[in-house]
Amino acid sequence: LSNGMTFQHIGNDGNLLPAPIVANHVRLGVAERADIVVDFSQLPSTTTEVYLVNRAEQTNGRGPTGNLLPMASAPKLLKLVIRPGAVQDNSRVPTVLKPRPAQDLPVVQERSWHFDRANGMWTVNGQIVDLNRCDAQVKQGTAEIWNISTAGGWAHPVHVHLEEYHILTYNDKPVAGTSLGGRKDVFALYPGDQMRIYMKFRDWLGKYVMHCH
């Protein structure tokens, strides 16, 4: 937010986090979502304008450069006008939201998926898309560990359809207690990043699509 105020990050990709996280920013790739709660009662009792801004510098389609833009020159995405006057609001964010579901299905397989680019085309494990090809067969009622990695100079917001996953580690670091601790279906991996995820396969019996946004 343009005035630097904090908020409570309570959910991502449509799911509640295990517990709210107090933050002043959220990093999102293409198609990632975040739910936040902002307490505007902190503001002065005068009409105040606050903007939702994007401080992630990006000069081309490859992804953010890693630099933060000055607040004053960051692109404005949304304008909020907060007017004076107290209103009744008994809502409160609980200290516990929704515990992460148990990893209660047996892991029967471990796979690796590598997102890259070759000869001007996107590849996964060195192969371009072919809708008639199935790269893995999974079994209902089981779970798998997937290792997803990237290379080259592009960010890859990886989206797995029809199921959500638990990120176990991101760049070899555990994610418990962070905004990645909840369930996800999209996560942006930047060049050289890797994540290790736990995937359940429950009631869907057709094809699963995995792609990069």
C-alpha positions as CSV (number, residue, x, y, z in Angstrom):
1,L,0.0,0.0,0.0
2,S,1.3,3.5,-0.9
3,N,1.4,4.7,2.7
4,G,3.4,1.7,3.8
5,M,0.8,0.4,6.3
6,T,0.7,-3.2,7.2
7,F,-2.2,-5.7,6.7
8,Q,-3.0,-9.3,7.6
9,H,-2.4,-11.8,4.9
10,I,-5.0,-14.6,5.5
11,G,-5.2,-16.6,2.3
12,N,-3.7,-17.6,-1.0
13,D,-5.0,-19.2,-4.2
14,G,-8.5,-19.4,-2.6
15,N,-7.4,-21.1,0.7
16,L,-7.0,-19.8,4.2
17,L,-3.5,-19.9,5.6
18,P,-2.9,-21.8,8.8
19,A,-2.6,-18.4,10.7
20,P,-2.6,-14.8,9.6
21,I,0.7,-13.1,8.8
22,V,1.2,-9.4,9.4
23,A,3.0,-8.0,6.3
24,N,3.4,-4.8,4.3
25,H,3.7,-6.5,0.9
26,V,2.8,-9.7,-0.9
27,R,4.8,-11.1,-3.8
28,L,2.6,-12.5,-6.6
29,G,3.3,-14.0,-9.9
30,V,0.9,-14.3,-12.8
31,A,-2.4,-16.0,-11.6
32,E,-1.3,-16.2,-8.0
33,R,-3.9,-14.8,-5.5
34,A,-3.8,-13.4,-2.1
35,D,-6.5,-12.5,0.5
36,I,-5.6,-9.6,2.8
37,V,-7.5,-7.8,5.6
38,V,-6.7,-4.1,6.0
39,D,-7.6,-2.1,9.2
40,F,-8.2,1.4,8.0
41,S,-9.0,2.6,11.6
42,Q,-5.3,3.3,11.9
43,L,-5.6,6.2,9.5
44,P,-6.2,9.9,10.5
45,S,-9.8,11.0,10.9
46,T,-9.7,12.9,7.6
47,T,-10.4,11.7,4.0
48,T,-7.4,9.7,3.0
49,E,-6.4,8.2,-0.4
50,V,-4.3,5.0,-0.4
51,Y,-3.2,3.2,-3.5
52,L,-2.4,-0.5,-4.1
53,V,0.9,-0.3,-6.0
54,N,3.3,-2.7,-7.7
55,R,6.9,-2.0,-6.6
56,A,8.4,-5.0,-8.5
57,E,10.4,-3.5,-11.4
58,Q,9.8,-5.3,-14.6
59,T,11.2,-4.2,-17.9
60,N,10.2,-7.1,-20.2
61,G,8.1,-10.2,-20.2
62,R,10.8,-12.4,-18.5
63,G,9.8,-11.4,-15.0
64,P,10.7,-8.9,-12.3
65,T,14.3,-7.7,-12.2
66,G,14.6,-8.0,-8.4
67,N,14.7,-4.3,-7.9
68,L,12.1,-2.4,-5.9
69,L,10.7,0.8,-7.4
70,P,10.4,3.9,-5.2
71,M,7.0,4.1,-3.7
72,A,6.3,7.4,-5.5
73,S,7.0,6.0,-9.0
74,A,5.5,2.5,-8.5
75,P,2.5,1.8,-10.9
76,K,-0.8,2.4,-9.1
77,L,-3.2,-0.6,-9.5
78,L,-6.1,0.4,-7.2
79,K,-7.3,3.6,-5.5
80,L,-8.9,3.4,-2.1
81,V,-10.7,6.5,-0.6
82,I,-11.1,6.2,3.2
83,R,-13.6,8.8,4.6
84,P,-13.9,9.9,8.2
85,G,-16.6,8.6,10.6
86,A,-16.6,5.6,12.9
87,V,-18.7,2.6,11.9
88,Q,-19.6,-0.5,13.9
89,D,-17.3,-3.4,12.9
90,N,-17.1,-6.4,15.3
91,S,-15.1,-8.5,12.9
92,R,-11.8,-9.8,14.0
93,V,-9.2,-12.0,12.3
94,P,-8.8,-15.2,14.4
95,T,-5.3,-16.2,15.5
96,V,-5.8,-19.6,13.9
97,L,-7.5,-19.9,10.5
98,K,-7.4,-23.4,8.8
99,P,-4.7,-25.9,9.7
100,R,-2.9,-27.3,6.6
101,P,-4.6,-30.6,5.6
102,A,-2.8,-33.7,6.7
103,Q,-0.4,-35.4,4.3
104,D,-2.3,-38.6,4.9
105,L,-2.1,-40.4,1.6
106,P,0.9,-42.7,0.9
107,V,3.7,-41.4,-1.3
108,V,4.1,-43.9,-4.1
109,Q,6.2,-41.9,-6.6
110,E,8.7,-39.1,-6.8
111,R,9.0,-37.1,-10.1
112,S,11.0,-34.2,-11.4
113,W,9.7,-31.5,-13.7
114,H,12.1,-29.0,-15.2
115,F,10.7,-25.9,-17.0
116,D,13.0,-24.4,-19.6
117,R,13.2,-22.9,-23.1
118,A,14.9,-24.3,-26.2
119,N,15.0,-23.2,-29.8
120,G,12.6,-20.4,-29.0
121,M,10.0,-22.8,-27.5
122,W,9.0,-23.6,-23.9
123,T,9.8,-27.0,-22.7
124,V,9.1,-29.3,-19.7
125,N,11.7,-32.0,-19.2
126,G,13.1,-31.0,-22.6
127,Q,9.9,-31.6,-24.5
128,I,7.4,-29.1,-26.1
129,V,3.7,-29.4,-25.5
130,D,1.8,-32.3,-27.1
131,L,-1.8,-32.6,-25.9
132,N,-1.8,-36.2,-27.0
133,R,1.1,-37.1,-24.8
134,C,0.8,-38.1,-21.2
135,D,4.1,-37.6,-19.2
136,A,2.9,-39.3,-16.0
137,Q,0.2,-41.7,-14.9
138,V,-1.0,-41.2,-11.3
139,K,-3.2,-43.5,-9.2
140,Q,-6.3,-42.3,-7.4
141,G,-6.0,-42.4,-3.6
142,T,-2.2,-41.9,-3.5
143,A,0.2,-39.0,-3.3
144,E,3.5,-38.1,-5.0
145,I,6.5,-35.9,-4.3
146,W,7.2,-33.5,-7.2
147,N,10.5,-31.6,-7.7
148,I,9.9,-28.6,-9.9
149,S,12.8,-26.5,-11.2
150,T,13.5,-23.8,-13.7
151,A,16.4,-22.5,-15.8
152,G,17.1,-19.7,-18.2
153,G,16.1,-16.1,-17.8
154,W,12.4,-16.4,-17.5
155,A,10.0,-16.6,-14.5
156,H,7.7,-19.6,-14.6
157,P,4.3,-19.3,-12.7
158,V,3.6,-23.0,-12.6
159,H,0.0,-24.0,-12.4
160,V,-1.3,-27.5,-11.6
161,H,-4.9,-27.9,-12.4
162,L,-7.6,-29.9,-10.4
163,E,-5.5,-30.4,-7.3
164,E,-3.7,-28.3,-4.8
165,Y,-0.3,-29.0,-3.3
166,H,1.8,-28.4,-0.2
167,I,5.1,-26.8,-0.8
168,L,7.6,-28.8,1.4
169,T,10.7,-26.7,0.6
170,Y,11.5,-23.7,-1.6
171,N,15.1,-23.5,-2.7
172,D,15.8,-26.2,-0.1
173,K,14.3,-24.1,2.8
174,P,11.2,-25.1,4.7
175,V,8.1,-22.9,4.3
176,A,6.3,-23.5,7.6
177,G,5.1,-20.2,9.1
178,T,5.4,-18.3,5.8
179,S,2.8,-17.3,3.2
180,L,3.8,-20.5,1.3
181,G,2.6,-22.6,4.2
182,G,-0.9,-23.0,2.9
183,R,-2.2,-24.9,0.0
184,K,-1.2,-23.7,-3.5
185,D,-2.2,-24.3,-7.1
186,V,0.1,-21.6,-8.7
187,F,3.6,-20.6,-7.7
188,A,6.0,-18.4,-9.6
189,L,9.5,-19.9,-9.8
190,Y,12.3,-17.5,-10.9
191,P,15.4,-18.5,-12.8
192,G,17.3,-21.2,-10.9
193,D,14.5,-21.7,-8.3
194,Q,13.2,-25.1,-7.3
195,M,10.4,-26.3,-5.1
196,R,9.5,-29.7,-3.6
197,I,5.8,-30.3,-3.3
198,Y,3.4,-33.0,-1.9
199,M,0.6,-33.7,-4.4
200,K,-2.6,-35.7,-3.5
201,F,-4.6,-37.4,-6.2
202,R,-8.2,-37.9,-4.9
203,D,-11.4,-37.9,-6.9
204,W,-10.5,-36.7,-10.4
205,L,-10.2,-39.5,-12.9
206,G,-9.4,-37.6,-16.1
207,K,-6.4,-35.8,-17.4
208,Y,-4.5,-33.3,-15.2
209,V,-3.0,-30.2,-16.9
210,M,0.2,-28.6,-15.7
211,H,1.6,-25.6,-17.4
212,C,3.3,-22.2,-17.0
213,H,1.3,-18.9,-17.1
